[in-house]
Amino acid sequence: MSNVFIIDDEIEICESIKLILEYEKYDVEYSTSGEDGMLRLNSRNYDAVLLDIQMQDANGFDLLQRIKKNNRFINVIMISAYGTVQNAIKATKLGAFDFIEKPIDRDKLLISVRNATEQTSLVKENAEMKKSLSVETVLIGNSTKFNRIKEMIDKVGTADVRVLITGENGTGKELVARSIHEKSTRRSESFVEVNCAAIPNELIESELFGHEKGAFTGAVQSRAGKFELANNGTLFLDEIGDMSLQAQAKVLRVIEEGKISRVGGTKQMNVDVRIISATNKNLKDEIEKGNFREDLYHRINVIPIEVPPLRERRDDIPLLIDHFVKDISDKHKKLPVSFSKDAIALLQGLSWPGNIRELRNIVERIIILVNKKEITKQDIDFLVPLEKVNIENLIEETNSFQEFKERAERAFILKQLEQNHWNISKTADEMDIQRSHLYNKIKKYGIEKGE
């Protein structure tokens, strides 16, 4: 619910506007004093302010300048019985979002307030997204294959072209995308991520393009989509191979026309977005199966980058371990530990189907469970992934065939969940079982994310 604040010395005007806006589900407060209004503005965040120009104790233009100085993101709509062109021009120059004459027209009021609150919401969401996405984009590794990736990123970063990143789950495709953004001319703007595999098909279009109020059941208010949020920045379409054909067609149209329309809306908006896509699927195979549009593939695949799996860059594992140790130790407020040569050799010898994500999980598990300054092979033998444990040892550790089957099934389900980013629907499809059945298995074996 959007918050609107009214500052006008006529209480009848305040009550009238409040009644109109509250009927449209806005949260409305008002003050009939300019100075009191300024104090209340400083104590709460509002999405829009309706401000009278002529008041007994204050001048609206002076208050407008003070509001924009203290909170340049809040949108202020000036209202006045003196609707001269000079007043409208002056209000605009001082940073007003809009100018409304008295007596106030209901439709004009609602349109102006809706636009003002939506823009404020968009700015706030962008700011929060930038804050939450201000993560480290350091690429760790010196292997030959990985150095080629870093060289490619350096070349591609400054070229404002679309990039398709391919590779297995957990190889660091998102980190590559972020690194490209950080080296681009758009780095001061937003990097917005969409996980196409995690969003149901019926909601993907709303997520990408936004929707208008009442566009579908549950759309209680208008909402900006990821394309709008990423305007002038970078949009990262992760797991684009899982996007529905209908959504693919609309993305293709945006690429070709540079315009979007919200779901349920008719207004077209211009967007300037750099698209970086990623997938763990072979899109050429998906095209043959009829699951992916060939024209979209050629649009997004201007520069292809294939990220190698961890088993093909084992020389980077010691560097990655060192990086994870520092990061995880800080996270859990523990003193950093070291790994002995035999412990590192053990970890280098594993096949890592979950790639870097799986390696980080194992390092975190070791740091939490092993209370030693130096970690040896003997310390972590029992902590390596179950699928890597010698089958004879597993048989010796179990007391019955049923227990053996359950432990093996648990390990298999955990692996599938991790490889599919804990997307239950996708995991169930790949395992060819019902979602409810998978949920029951997860509950039965006490499987938890991040273990």
Secondary structure, DSSP 8 states (H G I E B T S, - for coil): --EEEEE-S-HHHHHHHHHHHHHTT-EEEEES-HHHHHHHHHHS--SEEEEESB-SS-BHHHHHHHHHHH-TTSEEEEEES---HHHHHHHHHTT-SEEEESS--HHHHHHHHHHHHHHHHHHHHHHHHHHHT---------SHHHHHHHHHHHHHHTS---EEEE--TTS-HHHHHHHHHHTSTTTTS-EEEEETTTS-HHHHHHHHH-B-TTSSTT--S-B--HHHHTTTSEEEEETGGGS-HHHHHHHHHHHHH-EEE-BT---EEE---EEEEEESS-HHHHHHHTSS-HHHHHHH-SEEEE---GGG-GGGHHHHHHHHHHHHHHHTT----EE-HHHHHHHHTS--TTHHHHHHHHHHHHHHH---SEE-HHHHGGGS-GGGS-HHHHHHH-SSHHHHHHHHHHHHHHHHHHHTTT-HHHHHHHHTS-HHHHHHHHHHHT--TT-
